[in-house]
Amino acid sequence: MSDKDLTEALKRIIEKELSKFSKLLPKDVISDVEKKISPQVESIIEQSGYVKKSKYKNLEKIIDDLEKRIDILEKD
């Protein structure tokens, strides 16, 4: 799941859950709530075995680099 997709999903969930209060709360309050709970939700998602696409790509790059280093070492 990409960073943007995760952010949009969180925003939709928060807006849906707070829709009853939306008439009373300014829009920036919803954004502030999203920013505050987003790291906690991401942590819960990661505990379930899922990671953001950017984190996956970074890990994939590290693995590729390590495999190349192993190949070089084996040739020597």
Order of alpha helices (4+ residues) and beta strands (2+ residues): alpha-alpha-alpha
